[in-house]
């Protein structure tokens, strides 16, 4: 029986194994960098959408302070006739605003379970660069001392991509 004592092929085998391990590590690092870049871009776009929503709510509150049932500001951001919801309790909307705005069961005025509910039935809208901000008053409660408490949904949507941010706030309008 013949034994092989030559070590000539061992260097080649060791080099190949180490090269495969190094290539595997390089692929893992590359995958981590690509995933991190995608996540960073997503966070940046969401943050931009969120900031547009925050700016939109500031503008909306300024417009809300100048608005009543009988007065619509001249900024043309209110959807036609939707200022009727401002100084009225929610249960009075179908009577005051009419069925063309609220529907027969008030559902068009109060529904806010998905983004399309806000986009299709918004009360106030403004554009900020690539973002459209939609605001919907979903509930209003008045008090005996003249204050109104509003439940408001704000949706900021990028007009070019699918990024969006959705906020819900409660706001008390001073007298």
C-alpha positions in Angstrom: 0.0 0.0 0.0 1.2 3.4 -1.0 1.0 6.5 1.3 1.1 10.0 0.1 3.3 12.3 2.2 3.2 15.2 -0.3 1.7 18.5 1.1 1.6 20.2 -2.4 -2.2 20.3 -2.7 -2.9 21.4 0.9 -2.0 25.1 0.2 -4.5 25.2 -2.7 -7.3 23.6 -0.6 -6.6 26.0 2.4 -6.6 29.0 0.1 -9.9 28.0 -1.5 -11.6 27.4 1.8 -10.4 30.7 3.2 -11.5 32.5 0.0 -15.0 31.0 0.3 -15.2 32.1 4.0 -14.0 35.6 3.1 -16.5 35.9 0.2 -19.3 34.8 2.5 -18.4 37.4 5.1 -18.2 40.1 2.4 -21.7 39.2 1.1 -23.1 39.4 4.7 -21.5 42.9 5.2 -22.8 44.0 1.7 -26.3 42.8 2.6 -26.2 44.7 5.9 -25.1 47.9 4.2 -27.9 47.6 1.5 -30.6 46.8 4.1 -29.4 49.7 6.3 -29.5 52.1 3.3 -33.1 51.0 2.4 -34.2 51.4 6.0 -32.6 54.8 6.3 -34.4 56.0 3.1 -37.7 54.7 4.3 -37.3 56.5 7.7 -36.3 59.7 5.9 -39.4 59.6 3.6 -41.7 58.8 6.5 -40.2 61.6 8.6 -40.7 64.0 5.7 -44.4 62.9 5.4 -44.8 63.3 9.2 -43.4 66.8 9.1 -45.7 67.8 6.2 -48.6 66.5 8.3 -47.5 68.6 11.3 -47.2 71.7 9.1 -50.6 70.9 7.7 -52.2 70.7 11.1 -50.7 74.1 12.0 -52.2 75.7 8.9 -55.5 73.9 9.4 -55.8 75.2 13.0 -55.1 78.7 11.8 -57.8 78.3 9.2 -60.1 76.7 11.8 -59.8 79.7 14.1 -61.0 82.0 11.2 -63.9 79.7 10.2 -67.4 79.3 11.4 -70.5 77.8 9.9 -71.3 81.0 8.1 -67.8 82.1 7.2 -65.2 80.3 5.0 -61.8 81.9 4.8 -60.7 83.0 1.3 -57.7 80.6 1.3 -59.8 78.0 -0.8 -58.4 75.1 1.2 -61.7 74.1 2.6 -63.7 71.6 0.5 -66.8 73.3 -0.7 -69.5 73.4 2.0 -67.4 71.4 4.5 -67.0 74.4 6.9 -70.6 73.5 8.1 -69.0 71.0 10.4 -67.0 73.6 12.4 -69.4 74.9 14.9 -71.9 72.1 15.1 -72.0 68.9 17.1 -71.5 65.7 15.1 -75.1 64.6 15.4 -76.3 67.8 13.7 -74.1 67.4 10.6 -76.6 65.6 8.4 -79.2 68.2 9.1 -76.9 71.3 8.8 -74.5 70.1 6.1 -77.0 68.1 4.0 -77.0 64.6 2.7 -74.7 65.6 -0.2 -71.8 66.0 2.2 -72.6 63.6 5.0 -74.6 60.9 3.2 -77.8 59.4 4.6 -76.3 58.0 7.8 -73.5 60.5 8.5 -70.9 57.9 7.5 -69.1 60.0 4.9 -68.5 62.7 7.5 -67.3 60.5 10.3 -65.7 57.4 8.7 -61.9 57.3 9.1 -60.8 53.7 9.2 -58.5 53.8 6.1 -56.6 56.5 4.3 -59.1 56.6 1.4 -61.8 57.7 3.9 -59.8 60.8 4.6 -58.6 61.4 1.0 -62.0 61.0 -0.6 -64.0 62.9 2.1 -61.6 65.5 3.4 -62.7 68.8 4.9 -59.5 70.8 4.3 -56.5 70.2 1.9 -53.3 71.8 1.2 -50.2 70.9 -0.8 -46.6 71.2 0.5 -44.1 70.4 -2.2 -44.5 66.7 -3.1 -47.0 66.1 -0.2 -50.7 66.7 -0.1 -52.1 67.0 3.4 -55.8 66.0 3.9 -57.6 67.0 7.1 -60.9 65.5 8.2 -62.9 66.6 11.2 -64.4 63.3 12.4 -66.2 64.4 15.6 -67.2 67.7 17.3 -68.6 68.2 20.8 -69.7 71.6 21.9 -70.0 72.7 25.5 -72.3 75.1 27.3 -69.5 77.7 27.7 -69.0 78.0 23.9 -65.9 75.8 23.5 -65.7 73.2 20.8 -63.7 70.0 21.1 -62.6 68.5 17.7 -61.4 65.0 16.9 -59.3 65.5 13.7 -57.4 63.1 11.4 -54.6 64.3 9.3 -53.1 62.3 6.4 -50.0 63.4 4.5 -49.4 61.6 1.3 -46.5 61.9 -1.2 -48.0 62.5 -4.7 -45.1 60.6 -6.4 -44.6 57.6 -4.1 -46.6 55.6 -1.6 -45.2 57.3 1.5 -47.8 58.7 3.9 -48.2 59.6 7.6 -51.4 59.6 9.5 -52.0 61.5 12.7 -55.1 61.8 14.9 -55.4 64.8 17.3 -57.9 66.3 19.6 -58.1 70.1 19.5 -60.1 72.5 21.7 -61.1 75.7 19.8 -61.2 78.7 22.1 -64.1 81.1 22.1 
